[in-house]
Amino acid sequence: MERMQNLKVLIIGDTILDEYQIASTLGKSSKDPILALKYQSHELYAGGALAVANHVANLAGEVTLLTMLGEKERYENFIREKLDSKVSPHFFTRPKGPTTLKRRFIDSYSLNKVM
C-alpha cells in the first residue's frame, strides 16, 4: 500500500453526472398509464471517470484525468468542486453536445428507483 502512494495514474473515461430526483408517489395517473409523482428534492453526484479518479486519488500520489465535457451544459464548476485535490483534470469538449447526465427518479418512502 505504501508503494501505491508513489504511483502516477492516468485515467481516461467518460464524465457521467448522476442526478437523483426524489419524489413521493401519488399513484397512477387517471388519464394516462403513468405514475404521478410529487417532486421533493434532487441530488447530483460526480460519476463515471470522475468517481474513479476520486477513488484512485485515495491511494495514488498523483492522478491525471482526461475526460470529455459537453459544449452545452458543461457543469465544469460543479465537477471541479467535486474532484479530489490530488486529481489534475484535463477536459476536452464535445461539440454541440451536453455533458452526460443520467437522471433517475427515486420514491422517497421506499428509496426504490421509479424511472
C-alpha angles and dihedrals in degrees: 000000000000092000090055089067088069094054123113107208129194117202120192117184152107123300109229123181113203113210121188118197107201113208141160116239113241095182137255117334112250094221103038136032093251138104118258113223134186114217115235108164145321138227129203124204135184106243139165115035090355092063091045092051092050092050093047090048088064089064109024128066097227131018127190118193124200112188144144128249126187123256086229122048094008098170086201096149091050091047095049090049092053098047119098113252089243091062116093106200126205112189127202121195126239102213116236092354137102130241108268110268122183111200121197129181116221128195106235094215102048097019087226121145109255097182 
